[in-house]
Amino acid sequence: MFKPVFTVSAVSAVLLLSACSDNNGASTRAFEKAINRYAEQQRICVPLMFNVQNSGITNNRVVVGAPQIRIVQRDADGKKVNKQVLDQIGVLDDEGFYQKATTETVAAPNGSGDVKVVVYELTEKGKKQIRRGRMRPLVCVGKQKVVKVNWFTEPTVSNGLTISKVSYEVKVDAEKWAEKMLEKGGRPWDHPDMSRTMTATMVKTNDGWHNIRELR
């Protein structure tokens, strides 16, 4: 009877593959850490605007990210208006992105009475949350977070670089203040669990794995 002589060779091959993997540091955990580190720098920024009752005095659209925001608080009849928007701006105030500068009393254009206007100004902290958009400012409301790494290719050397292609799933990790602000407006964050599949080319450096885009 012949003995299965291939057993030792098969085990040796597995050990060799394992040793190679250990040497290059490629692992699900290593790639998840590297991708999340890159995602920290690539925040999700969107335009935020509120429609307001302006009593013919202020702009009827409030753009978050503008240096100054003016919102009518009481109309010429003395009635409170724009409460929902003021609650939302209040969240930005609490977070330190805007600060209430003053309250103005302005005569209504038709002479029917006085209108109270609340003025907010963008802070230095708030400026760090803003990115310049093509048409209007963009407000950074969160980042992408890796849910899981689906697979990665065996690292290979190309043009002197050790690279691996990684497939992973991410979801939007919204900042708490952004969720609170949307809730104040009656629109809770509607896709906290939505994820999508992405791919990235990762490069091995003396400082671990990095997204190739970081090196360009």
Contacts in CASP RR format, 6 or more apart in sequence:
PFRMAT RR
TARGET T0000
AUTHOR 0000-0000-0000
METHOD contacts of the structure
MODEL  1
MFKPVFTVSAVSAVLLLSACSDNNGASTRAFEKAINRYAEQQRICVPLMF
NVQNSGITNNRVVVGAPQIRIVQRDADGKKVNKQVLDQIGVLDDEGFYQK
ATTETVAAPNGSGDVKVVVYELTEKGKKQIRRGRMRPLVCVGKQKVVKVN
WFTEPTVSNGLTISKVSYEVKVDAEKWAEKMLEKGGRPWDHPDMSRTMTA
TMVKTNDGWHNIRELR
21 27 0 8 1.000
24 155 0 8 1.000
24 162 0 8 1.000
24 204 0 8 1.000
25 204 0 8 1.000
25 208 0 8 1.000
25 209 0 8 1.000
26 152 0 8 1.000
26 154 0 8 1.000
26 155 0 8 1.000
26 164 0 8 1.000
26 204 0 8 1.000
26 209 0 8 1.000
28 149 0 8 1.000
28 152 0 8 1.000
30 208 0 8 1.000
30 209 0 8 1.000
31 149 0 8 1.000
31 152 0 8 1.000
31 164 0 8 1.000
31 166 0 8 1.000
31 168 0 8 1.000
31 202 0 8 1.000
31 209 0 8 1.000
32 146 0 8 1.000
32 148 0 8 1.000
32 149 0 8 1.000
32 168 0 8 1.000
34 202 0 8 1.000
34 208 0 8 1.000
34 209 0 8 1.000
34 210 0 8 1.000
34 211 0 8 1.000
35 146 0 8 1.000
35 149 0 8 1.000
35 166 0 8 1.000
35 168 0 8 1.000
35 200 0 8 1.000
35 202 0 8 1.000
35 211 0 8 1.000
36 145 0 8 1.000
36 146 0 8 1.000
38 210 0 8 1.000
38 211 0 8 1.000
38 213 0 8 1.000
38 214 0 8 1.000
39 143 0 8 1.000
39 144 0 8 1.000
39 145 0 8 1.000
39 146 0 8 1.000
39 170 0 8 1.000
40 143 0 8 1.000
42 143 0 8 1.000
42 144 0 8 1.000
43 140 0 8 1.000
43 142 0 8 1.000
43 143 0 8 1.000
44 140 0 8 1.000
44 141 0 8 1.000
44 142 0 8 1.000
44 143 0 8 1.000
44 144 0 8 1.000
44 172 0 8 1.000
45 130 0 8 1.000
45 131 0 8 1.000
45 138 0 8 1.000
45 139 0 8 1.000
45 140 0 8 1.000
45 141 0 8 1.000
46 138 0 8 1.000
46 139 0 8 1.000
46 141 0 8 1.000
47 63 0 8 1.000
47 133 0 8 1.000
47 135 0 8 1.000
47 136 0 8 1.000
47 137 0 8 1.000
47 138 0 8 1.000
47 139 0 8 1.000
48 63 0 8 1.000
48 64 0 8 1.000
48 65 0 8 1.000
48 139 0 8 1.000
48 141 0 8 1.000
49 61 0 8 1.000
49 62 0 8 1.000
49 63 0 8 1.000
49 64 0 8 1.000
49 136 0 8 1.000
50 61 0 8 1.000
50 62 0 8 1.000
50 64 0 8 1.000
50 85 0 8 1.000
50 88 0 8 1.000
50 89 0 8 1.000
51 60 0 8 1.000
51 61 0 8 1.000
51 62 0 8 1.000
51 85 0 8 1.000
52 58 0 8 1.000
52 59 0 8 1.000
52 60 0 8 1.000
52 61 0 8 1.000
52 62 0 8 1.000
52 71 0 8 1.000
52 72 0 8 1.000
52 82 0 8 1.000
52 85 0 8 1.000
53 60 0 8 1.000
53 72 0 8 1.000
53 75 0 8 1.000
53 81 0 8 1.000
53 82 0 8 1.000
54 60 0 8 1.000
54 72 0 8 1.000
55 72 0 8 1.000
55 75 0 8 1.000
55 76 0 8 1.000
55 81 0 8 1.000
55 108 0 8 1.000
55 109 0 8 1.000
55 115 0 8 1.000
56 108 0 8 1.000
56 109 0 8 1.000
57 70 0 8 1.000
57 72 0 8 1.000
57 106 0 8 1.000
57 108 0 8 1.000
57 109 0 8 1.000
57 115 0 8 1.000
57 117 0 8 1.000
58 70 0 8 1.000
58 71 0 8 1.000
58 72 0 8 1.000
58 117 0 8 1.000
59 70 0 8 1.000
62 69 0 8 1.000
62 71 0 8 1.000
62 85 0 8 1.000
62 89 0 8 1.000
63 69 0 8 1.000
63 136 0 8 1.000
63 137 0 8 1.000
64 92 0 8 1.000
64 137 0 8 1.000
64 139 0 8 1.000
65 122 0 8 1.000
65 126 0 8 1.000
65 130 0 8 1.000
65 137 0 8 1.000
65 139 0 8 1.000
66 122 0 8 1.000
66 137 0 8 1.000
67 121 0 8 1.000
67 122 0 8 1.000
68 101 0 8 1.000
68 119 0 8 1.000
68 120 0 8 1.000
68 121 0 8 1.000
68 122 0 8 1.000
69 89 0 8 1.000
69 98 0 8 1.000
69 119 0 8 1.000
69 120 0 8 1.000
69 121 0 8 1.000
69 122 0 8 1.000
70 104 0 8 1.000
70 117 0 8 1.000
70 118 0 8 1.000
70 119 0 8 1.000
70 120 0 8 1.000
71 82 0 8 1.000
71 85 0 8 1.000
71 86 0 8 1.000
71 89 0 8 1.000
71 117 0 8 1.000
71 118 0 8 1.000
71 120 0 8 1.000
72 81 0 8 1.000
72 82 0 8 1.000
72 115 0 8 1.000
72 116 0 8 1.000
72 117 0 8 1.000
72 118 0 8 1.000
73 80 0 8 1.000
73 81 0 8 1.000
73 82 0 8 1.000
73 86 0 8 1.000
73 103 0 8 1.000
73 116 0 8 1.000
73 117 0 8 1.000
73 118 0 8 1.000
74 80 0 8 1.000
74 81 0 8 1.000
74 115 0 8 1.000
74 116 0 8 1.000
75 81 0 8 1.000
75 108 0 8 1.000
75 115 0 8 1.000
76 108 0 8 1.000
76 110 0 8 1.000
76 111 0 8 1.000
76 112 0 8 1.000
76 113 0 8 1.000
76 114 0 8 1.000
76 115 0 8 1.000
77 112 0 8 1.000
78 116 0 8 1.000
84 184 0 8 1.000
84 185 0 8 1.000
84 186 0 8 1.000
86 118 0 8 1.000
87 184 0 8 1.000
87 185 0 8 1.000
88 181 0 8 1.000
88 184 0 8 1.000
88 185 0 8 1.000
89 98 0 8 1.000
89 120 0 8 1.000
90 98 0 8 1.000
91 177 0 8 1.000
91 180 0 8 1.000
91 181 0 8 1.000
91 184 0 8 1.000
92 98 0 8 1.000
92 120 0 8 1.000
92 177 0 8 1.000
92 181 0 8 1.000
93 99 0 8 1.000
93 100 0 8 1.000
93 120 0 8 1.000
94 177 0 8 1.000
95 125 0 8 1.000
95 177 0 8 1.000
96 123 0 8 1.000
96 125 0 8 1.000
96 126 0 8 1.000
97 122 0 8 1.000
97 123 0 8 1.000
97 125 0 8 1.000
97 126 0 8 1.000
97 129 0 8 1.000
98 120 0 8 1.000
98 121 0 8 1.000
98 122 0 8 1.000
98 123 0 8 1.000
98 126 0 8 1.000
99 120 0 8 1.000
99 121 0 8 1.000
99 123 0 8 1.000
100 118 0 8 1.000
100 119 0 8 1.000
100 120 0 8 1.000
101 119 0 8 1.000
101 120 0 8 1.000
101 121 0 8 1.000
102 119 0 8 1.000
103 116 0 8 1.000
103 117 0 8 1.000
103 118 0 8 1.000
103 119 0 8 1.000
104 116 0 8 1.000
104 117 0 8 1.000
104 119 0 8 1.000
105 114 0 8 1.000
105 115 0 8 1.000
105 116 0 8 1.000
105 117 0 8 1.000
106 114 0 8 1.000
106 115 0 8 1.000
106 116 0 8 1.000
106 117 0 8 1.000
107 113 0 8 1.000
107 114 0 8 1.000
107 115 0 8 1.000
108 114 0 8 1.000
108 115 0 8 1.000
122 130 0 8 1.000
129 139 0 8 1.000
129 140 0 8 1.000
130 137 0 8 1.000
130 138 0 8 1.000
130 139 0 8 1.000
130 140 0 8 1.000
131 137 0 8 1.000
131 138 0 8 1.000
131 140 0 8 1.000
132 138 0 8 1.000
141 174 0 8 1.000
141 175 0 8 1.000
141 178 0 8 1.000
142 172 0 8 1.000
142 173 0 8 1.000
142 174 0 8 1.000
142 175 0 8 1.000
142 178 0 8 1.000
143 172 0 8 1.000
143 173 0 8 1.000
144 170 0 8 1.000
144 171 0 8 1.000
144 172 0 8 1.000
144 173 0 8 1.000
145 170 0 8 1.000
145 171 0 8 1.000
145 172 0 8 1.000
145 173 0 8 1.000
146 168 0 8 1.000
146 169 0 8 1.000
146 170 0 8 1.000
147 168 0 8 1.000
147 169 0 8 1.000
147 170 0 8 1.000
147 171 0 8 1.000
147 195 0 8 1.000
148 168 0 8 1.000
148 169 0 8 1.000
149 166 0 8 1.000
149 167 0 8 1.000
149 168 0 8 1.000
150 167 0 8 1.000
150 168 0 8 1.000
150 169 0 8 1.000
150 197 0 8 1.000
151 166 0 8 1.000
151 167 0 8 1.000
152 164 0 8 1.000
152 165 0 8 1.000
152 166 0 8 1.000
152 167 0 8 1.000
152 202 0 8 1.000
153 164 0 8 1.000
153 165 0 8 1.000
153 166 0 8 1.000
154 164 0 8 1.000
155 162 0 8 1.000
155 163 0 8 1.000
155 164 0 8 1.000
155 204 0 8 1.000
156 162 0 8 1.000
156 163 0 8 1.000
156 164 0 8 1.000
157 163 0 8 1.000
161 203 0 8 1.000
161 204 0 8 1.000
162 203 0 8 1.000
162 204 0 8 1.000
163 201 0 8 1.000
163 202 0 8 1.000
163 203 0 8 1.000
163 204 0 8 1.000
163 212 0 8 1.000
164 201 0 8 1.000
164 202 0 8 1.000
164 204 0 8 1.000
164 209 0 8 1.000
165 199 0 8 1.000
165 200 0 8 1.000
165 201 0 8 1.000
165 202 0 8 1.000
166 199 0 8 1.000
166 200 0 8 1.000
166 201 0 8 1.000
166 202 0 8 1.000
167 197 0 8 1.000
167 198 0 8 1.000
167 199 0 8 1.000
168 197 0 8 1.000
168 198 0 8 1.000
168 199 0 8 1.000
168 200 0 8 1.000
169 195 0 8 1.000
169 196 0 8 1.000
169 197 0 8 1.000
169 198 0 8 1.000
170 195 0 8 1.000
170 196 0 8 1.000
170 198 0 8 1.000
171 192 0 8 1.000
171 193 0 8 1.000
171 194 0 8 1.000
171 195 0 8 1.000
171 196 0 8 1.000
172 191 0 8 1.000
172 192 0 8 1.000
172 194 0 8 1.000
174 189 0 8 1.000
174 192 0 8 1.000
178 189 0 8 1.000
179 188 0 8 1.000
179 189 0 8 1.000
182 188 0 8 1.000
182 189 0 8 1.000
183 189 0 8 1.000
200 211 0 8 1.000
200 212 0 8 1.000
200 213 0 8 1.000
201 211 0 8 1.000
201 212 0 8 1.000
202 209 0 8 1.000
202 210 0 8 1.000
202 211 0 8 1.000
202 212 0 8 1.000
203 209 0 8 1.000
203 210 0 8 1.000
203 211 0 8 1.000
203 212 0 8 1.000
203 215 0 8 1.000
205 215 0 8 1.000
END
